[in-house]
Amino acid sequence: MSEKFYIRKITDNNAEQVIKDIGFDKNYINKAILKYNYILLKIHNLTCPQASILKQLALSVGADVAVHREVITCKTDKTDVLLECTHSQLKILCEKLKFQPFKLSKLSSLLLDQIIKKPASMKIRDTVFDWNKKTYIMGILNITPDSFSDGGKFIDPDNALKQAEKLIEDGADIIDIGGESTRPFSMEVSPEEEIERVIPVIKKIRELNSSIPISIDTRHAIVAKQAIENGADIINDVSGLKWDLEMGKVAAEFNVPVIIMHSISNPEDMQINPEYSENIIDALSKDLYDITQKATEVGIKPENIIIDPGIGFGKTLEHNLEIIRRINEFKSLGFPVLVGVSRKSVIANILNLPPEEREEANIALGSYLASNGADIIRVHDVKKHFKAFKVLDSVIR
């Protein structure tokens, strides 16, 4: 009887379990696994000498680097590169880079960061947000007359309180309260009007529940300040700290978590032919990196930063889909990732359905995002997502 050979492909994240199943010496599993976990890293703006040295060193350790075809002729000033290696090869490569010229020693430490860089846990009131533990749900509570999905439903504080109770009962980890609609083509609401809308609701929720984390969704520093003074815990700024330059100072002063979202322009005109000079992932990654660096410079602690790629804020359908497909790449920045797709036009453009009929699609996208690195999903219908993520987390976490 002839031998049978059964063969199947194994994904990187399952390599450790497979090594154990084979019967490999358990004392060496942690070291061996580094040889099987592959990593692809895009590095921007290298000179031709830097790229050439990096490629030769990579080849010497069994890795490889893709560079611009004119690097060898030096007819291009700069090149982006794609480095392909195992974690083990990356460590050896970084050791070699330490002794190279052209500032490659600095590149060495930045590359090593990609192995160890993970978002720190975050304690907000009574909740410790451990990003390895579960997918966290942010429940949306719009105190506005004109939000695209639920405008006017909760403008009355008593109705808003009832909705907050429901969101908490349904399993929300955070309540996100906003007094200004930032849907496409919406007009700015004055800080005074925002304050009149949101502060009474925050006070009522805090009287009802002293432990639920509350996020204030605002572009205005004075609104954020008064919200925090009255019981809010998190600042959610859709402008990425760009609209009101005092916002970063408020977040630093009160030492609270801040959600920094990517957007271009403002809601009034952000969806008028949004364009980028490079591919959307490169553009967002660079912009979010620069914004988070500026945030730390004004005193915001890195462990208090959450990033949001801003689905629907200055993006086309193709942009939004590419962000969703590649959401895991934003984890390289080292911060927890929040994504909001709930009932947005990215779904409407595919299904052509009104907001209240988009929940199945919301859950599909939310589950994909959670499976690929998103830590917080911002939703309208908490109950359905809570059930979906409860099952999903038992698989992926």
Secondary structure by P-SEA (a helix, b strand, c coil): cbbbbbbbbbcccaaaaaaaaaccccccaaaaaaacbbbbbbbccccaaaaaaaaaaaaaacbbbbcccccccccccbbbbbbbbcaaaaaaaaaaacccccaaaaaaaaaaaaaccccccccccccccccccbbbbbbbbbccccccccccccccaaaaaaaaaaaaaacccbbbbbccccccbbbbbcaaaaaaccaaaaaaaaaacccbbbbbbcccaaaaaaaaaacccbbbbccccccccaaaaaaaaabbbbbbbbbccccccccccccccccaaaaaaaaaaaaaaaaaaaccccccbbbbccccccccaaaaaaaaacccccccccbbbbbbbcccccccccccccccccaaaaaaaaaaaaaccccccccccaaaaaaaaaaaaaccc
